[in-house]
Amino acid sequence: MPTFAAVDIGSNSVRLKIARLQAGRLRALHEDREVTRLGDGVFGSGFLTPESMAETVKVLRRFHRATQQIVTDSVRVVATSALRDARNSQAFLEWVRSATGWRVEIISGVEEARLIHLGLVSSPRVDRSPTLMMDLGGGSCELTVTQGGHIRDAVSLPLGAVRLTHEFLRHDPTRKGELKRLRGFVTREVNRIIDRIAVAKVKNVIATSGTAAALAAVASHLRHSAGRARPMVSRAEMSRITKRLARLPVAERRKIEGIGPRRAEIIVAGAAVYHELMERLHLKGFRYSPLGLRDGI
């Protein structure tokens, strides 16, 4: 029974998933995640900072120990937006290799979308009707249209929550002018791909990654839902959540159930992107899925 490990080096967080093939299906054995904010410096100066690289390598050493303890047959390590943009990415790759022996693969936005698609279609909850998959990370946002298990279109936009927070949101709480400029930028980017999405006539929308998880939790909290959080977020709820989060300082955002202390720092930008996607693409809402890039790897 082969055992596989997937490592996702993102612009906001680093993630590990180890799974074993049993009876034709992958059974998760171990998962780990930590926010290292690797893309923080990249989106301002174009360079990875020594601090973010050191913190990320420290986490990757921990992941490496886990893959040795569980004895994995194969490990694939991929990096996304921050490493695609960084001018000093080679220095980081060599640091990781010397610390763990791993060769990091910097994947394109389209390859990232393909792997996210593979992860999501492994779930029986994805039917054969046209579906839009949205993954908003720290540095980019991948949109994939799928039907019958096959990709019809895929695009990567520079709309990551860390990137946009750094570029547009400088004050706490966020100022109206900052939000206006942010929305204008997001609108211009989304307008580029509206026709490509509209022609697909999507019936379902699935969102993945940490921002979508947080927004689904916030929506459930605002509904005063009891028990387990519902993974659905409607367009109307997304509008209310975006306005509410933008008014609050980060200390108050941290108090909202479902938003972690580090996520609270970037959730306003992430919510703004989801709100604009809902509005511009005329989507009724989205369903959150815990599956994603690691599962596709």
C-alpha positions as CSV (number, residue, x, y, z in Angstrom):
1,M,0.0,0.0,0.0
2,P,1.9,3.1,-1.2
3,T,2.0,6.2,0.9
4,F,2.2,9.7,-0.7
5,A,2.9,13.1,0.7
6,A,1.9,16.5,-0.8
7,V,3.5,19.8,0.3
8,D,2.0,23.1,-0.8
9,I,4.2,26.1,-0.3
10,G,1.7,29.0,-0.6
11,S,2.0,32.7,-0.3
12,N,0.2,32.8,3.1
13,S,0.6,29.3,4.5
14,V,2.5,26.0,4.1
15,R,0.5,22.8,4.1
16,L,1.2,19.0,4.3
17,K,-1.0,16.0,3.6
18,I,0.1,12.4,3.8
19,A,-2.2,9.7,2.5
20,R,-2.1,6.0,1.9
21,L,-3.7,4.1,-1.1
22,Q,-6.2,1.6,0.3
23,A,-8.8,-0.3,-1.8
24,G,-8.4,2.2,-4.7
25,R,-8.8,5.3,-2.5
26,L,-6.5,7.6,-0.7
27,R,-6.9,7.6,3.1
28,A,-5.5,10.6,4.9
29,L,-2.9,9.7,7.6
30,H,-1.6,13.1,8.6
31,E,-2.2,16.8,7.9
32,D,-0.3,19.9,9.1
33,R,-0.5,23.6,8.3
34,E,1.2,26.8,9.4
35,V,1.0,30.4,8.3
36,T,4.4,31.7,7.4
37,R,3.3,34.6,5.1
38,L,6.1,33.8,2.5
39,G,4.6,36.2,0.0
40,D,4.6,39.3,2.3
41,G,7.8,40.9,1.0
42,V,7.4,39.7,-2.6
43,F,4.3,41.8,-3.3
44,G,6.0,44.9,-2.2
45,S,9.7,44.6,-3.0
46,G,9.7,41.6,-5.4
47,F,11.9,39.7,-3.0
48,L,11.3,37.0,-0.4
49,T,12.4,38.3,3.0
50,P,15.0,36.4,5.0
51,E,12.6,36.1,7.9
52,S,9.7,34.6,5.9
53,M,12.1,32.2,4.2
54,A,13.6,31.1,7.5
55,E,10.2,30.5,9.1
56,T,9.0,28.5,6.0
57,V,12.1,26.4,6.0
58,K,11.6,25.7,9.7
59,V,8.1,24.4,9.0
60,L,9.3,22.4,6.1
61,R,11.8,20.6,8.3
62,R,8.9,19.6,10.6
63,F,7.0,18.3,7.5
64,H,10.1,16.4,6.4
65,R,10.3,14.7,9.8
66,A,6.7,13.7,9.5
67,T,7.2,12.1,6.1
68,Q,10.2,10.1,7.5
69,Q,8.2,8.9,10.6
70,I,5.3,7.7,8.5
71,V,7.6,6.4,5.8
72,T,6.3,7.9,2.6
73,D,7.0,6.3,-0.8
74,S,6.8,9.6,-2.7
75,V,6.8,13.3,-1.8
76,R,5.9,16.1,-4.2
77,V,6.6,19.7,-3.1
78,V,5.1,22.5,-5.1
79,A,5.2,26.3,-4.7
80,T,2.8,28.8,-6.1
81,S,2.3,32.6,-6.5
82,A,5.0,34.0,-4.2
83,L,7.7,31.8,-5.7
84,R,6.5,32.6,-9.2
85,D,6.9,36.3,-8.6
86,A,10.0,36.4,-6.3
87,R,13.3,37.5,-7.9
88,N,15.3,35.5,-5.3
89,S,13.2,32.3,-5.5
90,Q,16.3,30.3,-6.5
91,A,18.0,31.1,-3.1
92,F,14.9,29.7,-1.3
93,L,14.8,26.6,-3.4
94,E,18.4,25.9,-2.6
95,W,17.8,26.5,1.1
96,V,14.9,24.0,1.1
97,R,17.0,21.4,-0.7
98,S,19.9,21.7,1.7
99,A,17.6,21.5,4.7
100,T,15.3,18.7,3.6
101,G,16.7,17.2,0.4
102,W,13.4,18.1,-1.4
103,R,13.3,19.7,-4.8
104,V,10.6,22.3,-4.9
105,E,8.6,22.6,-8.1
106,I,7.3,26.1,-8.9
107,I,4.0,25.5,-10.7
108,S,2.1,27.9,-13.0
109,G,-1.3,29.3,-12.2
110,V,-2.9,27.1,-14.7
111,E,-1.2,24.0,-13.3
112,E,-2.3,25.1,-9.9
113,A,-5.9,25.3,-11.1
114,R,-5.5,21.8,-12.7
115,L,-4.3,20.2,-9.5
116,I,-7.1,22.0,-7.4
117,H,-9.6,20.5,-10.0
118,L,-8.1,17.0,-9.5
119,G,-8.5,17.4,-5.7
120,L,-12.1,18.5,-5.9
121,V,-13.3,16.0,-8.5
122,S,-12.1,13.2,-6.2
123,S,-15.2,14.0,-4.1
124,P,-18.5,12.3,-5.0
125,R,-20.3,15.6,-4.1
126,V,-19.1,17.2,-7.4
127,D,-21.7,16.3,-10.0
128,R,-21.4,16.3,-13.8
129,S,-23.1,19.7,-14.4
130,P,-21.0,22.8,-15.2
131,T,-19.2,23.8,-12.0
132,L,-17.0,26.8,-11.2
133,M,-14.2,26.1,-8.8
134,M,-12.6,29.1,-7.0
135,D,-9.4,29.0,-4.9
136,L,-8.3,32.2,-3.4
137,G,-4.8,32.0,-1.9
138,G,-2.3,34.5,-0.6
139,G,-1.0,35.6,-4.0
140,S,-3.5,34.5,-6.6
141,C,-7.0,33.3,-7.3
142,E,-7.6,30.3,-9.6
143,L,-10.9,29.9,-11.4
144,T,-11.7,26.6,-13.1
145,V,-14.8,25.7,-15.0
146,T,-15.4,21.9,-15.0
147,Q,-18.0,19.6,-16.5
148,G,-18.3,15.9,-16.3
149,G,-14.9,15.7,-14.5
150,H,-13.1,17.6,-17.3
151,I,-11.7,21.1,-17.3
152,R,-13.4,23.4,-19.8
153,D,-11.4,26.5,-18.9
154,A,-9.0,27.7,-16.2
155,V,-7.5,31.1,-15.3
156,S,-5.2,32.5,-12.6
157,L,-5.7,36.1,-11.5
158,P,-3.4,38.2,-9.2
159,L,-6.1,38.5,-6.6
160,G,-4.5,36.8,-3.5
161,A,-5.5,38.1,0.0
162,V,-1.9,38.8,1.1
163,R,-1.0,40.5,-2.2
164,L,-4.1,42.8,-2.1
165,T,-3.8,43.6,1.6
166,H,-0.2,44.7,1.1
167,E,-1.0,46.7,-2.0
168,F,-4.3,48.5,-1.0
169,L,-5.2,48.2,2.7
170,R,-2.7,50.2,4.8
171,H,-4.9,51.3,7.7
172,D,-6.7,49.7,10.6
173,P,-9.7,49.8,10.3
174,T,-9.7,49.9,6.5
175,R,-10.5,53.4,5.0
176,K,-13.3,53.8,2.4
177,G,-10.8,55.1,-0.2
178,E,-8.7,52.1,0.2
179,L,-11.6,49.8,-0.3
180,K,-12.8,51.7,-3.3
181,R,-9.4,51.3,-5.0
182,L,-9.2,47.7,-4.1
183,R,-12.7,47.0,-5.5
184,G,-11.7,48.9,-8.7
185,F,-8.7,46.7,-9.2
186,V,-10.6,43.5,-8.5
187,T,-13.4,44.5,-10.9
188,R,-10.9,45.2,-13.7
189,E,-9.3,41.8,-13.2
190,V,-12.7,40.0,-13.1
191,N,-14.1,41.8,-16.1
192,R,-11.3,40.3,-18.1
193,I,-12.7,36.8,-17.7
194,I,-16.5,37.4,-17.3
195,D,-17.3,36.2,-20.9
196,R,-15.3,33.1,-20.4
197,I,-17.2,32.1,-17.3
198,A,-20.6,33.2,-18.5
199,V,-20.5,31.0,-21.6
200,A,-20.2,27.9,-19.3
201,K,-23.6,28.6,-17.6
202,V,-22.3,27.1,-14.4
203,K,-24.8,25.5,-12.0
204,N,-22.6,25.0,-9.0
205,V,-19.8,27.0,-7.3
206,I,-17.2,25.4,-5.0
207,A,-14.7,27.5,-3.1
208,T,-11.6,26.1,-1.4
209,S,-8.7,27.2,0.8
210,G,-8.5,29.1,4.1
211,T,-10.4,32.3,3.1
212,A,-13.4,30.4,1.9
213,A,-13.4,28.3,5.1
214,A,-13.3,31.4,7.2
215,L,-16.1,33.1,5.2
216,A,-18.3,30.0,5.5
217,A,-17.7,29.9,9.2
218,V,-18.6,33.6,9.5
219,A,-21.8,33.2,7.5
220,S,-22.8,30.3,9.8
221,H,-22.1,32.4,12.9
222,L,-24.1,35.4,11.6
223,R,-27.1,33.0,11.0
224,H,-26.7,31.9,14.6
225,S,-26.6,28.4,13.3
226,A,-26.3,25.7,16.0
227,G,-23.8,22.8,15.7
228,R,-21.7,22.2,12.7
229,A,-21.1,25.2,10.4
230,R,-22.9,25.1,7.1
231,P,-20.5,25.3,4.1
232,M,-22.9,27.4,2.0
233,V,-22.5,31.2,1.5
234,S,-25.1,33.1,-0.5
235,R,-24.4,36.2,-2.5
236,A,-26.5,38.3,-0.1
237,E,-24.6,36.9,2.9
238,M,-21.3,37.6,1.1
239,S,-22.3,41.3,0.7
240,R,-23.2,41.7,4.4
241,I,-20.0,39.9,5.6
242,T,-17.8,42.1,3.4
243,K,-19.3,45.3,4.7
244,R,-19.2,44.1,8.3
245,L,-15.5,43.0,8.2
246,A,-14.4,46.2,6.5
247,R,-15.8,48.3,9.3
248,L,-14.0,46.4,12.1
249,P,-10.4,46.8,13.3
250,V,-8.3,43.7,13.2
251,A,-8.6,43.2,16.9
252,E,-12.4,42.9,16.6
253,R,-12.2,40.7,13.5
254,R,-10.1,38.2,15.5
255,K,-13.0,37.8,17.9
256,I,-15.3,36.5,15.2
257,E,-15.8,32.8,15.4
258,G,-14.1,31.0,12.4
259,I,-11.5,33.7,11.7
260,G,-8.0,32.9,13.1
261,P,-5.7,35.5,14.4
262,R,-3.5,35.6,11.2
263,R,-6.5,35.2,8.8
264,A,-8.0,38.3,10.4
265,E,-5.2,40.4,9.0
266,I,-6.1,39.5,5.4
267,I,-9.8,38.6,5.5
268,V,-11.0,42.0,4.4
269,A,-9.2,41.7,1.0
270,G,-10.3,38.1,0.6
271,A,-13.9,38.9,1.3
272,A,-13.8,41.8,-1.2
273,V,-12.6,39.4,-3.9
274,Y,-15.4,36.9,-3.2
275,H,-18.0,39.6,-3.1
276,E,-16.9,41.0,-6.5
277,L,-16.8,37.5,-8.0
278,M,-20.3,36.9,-6.8
279,E,-21.6,40.2,-8.1
280,R,-19.8,40.4,-11.4
281,L,-20.3,36.7,-12.4
282,H,-24.0,36.8,-11.1
283,L,-23.4,33.8,-8.9
284,K,-26.0,32.8,-6.3
285,G,-23.3,31.8,-3.8
286,F,-20.7,29.2,-3.1
287,R,-20.1,25.9,-1.2
288,Y,-16.9,25.5,0.7
289,S,-14.9,22.3,0.3
290,P,-11.9,21.3,2.5
291,L,-10.4,19.6,-0.5
292,G,-7.9,21.4,-2.7
293,L,-4.4,21.6,-4.1
294,R,-2.8,19.0,-1.7
295,D,-5.5,16.5,-2.6
296,G,-4.8,17.0,-6.3
297,I,-1.1,16.6,-5.9
